[in-house]
Amino acid sequence: MVGAGIAIFESGHHYKSLHCTLNNTCTTNQAQQLAIQRALKYTESMQSREKIATLYTDSQITLDSQGNGNIHTFLIEEIRKKLNEMTKTNWKIKLQWVKAHAGIR
C-alpha cells in the first residue's frame, strides 16, 4: 500500500494530521509530491495573519525537481502552480529538506 502523510504544526504544537491512501501503482516520489501539494492547499486554507509557512520534507528529489525548470511532471507542475498562487496572495512559503527517519519531529 502506498500512502502520504502530513503533520501540521502551528506555533510548535501539533495541530492536525492528514493522510491519504494512493493506488498501488504510485511511486514513493509521487506520494511525497502529493503530500507537499496537499500540505500547500491546506496551509492556504488556514486563517493565518502572517501568511508564513515552512514545509519540511525528506524528499530531496522532489525539492530538486521543483527547482528544475526542465521537469514538468503533473504533480511538480501542480506544486509550482500552488506556490505561485500563494505568493501572489502574499504567502511566504519555504520548502525545507530534513533527514528521514532521524527522529526529527
PEUR-V265935 format. One record per residue. PSI is psi in whole degrees, 0 to 359 (999 if undefined). Layout:
# PEUR-V265935
psi
PSI
PSI
This chain:
# PEUR-V265935
psi
136
137
171
140
146
132
125
126
140
125
38
1
140
123
316
151
139
147
157
149
135
164
143
344
352
148
166
319
318
320
316
321
321
321
317
315
314
324
320
314
317
317
316
327
346
148
73
126
323
335
49
131
148
127
121
135
151
9
87
324
324
317
318
318
319
325
356
109
351
353
124
38
159
308
323
318
322
321
313
315
313
318
318
314
315
321
321
338
28
18
143
107
132
131
126
131
142
150
135
148
40
13
15
125
999
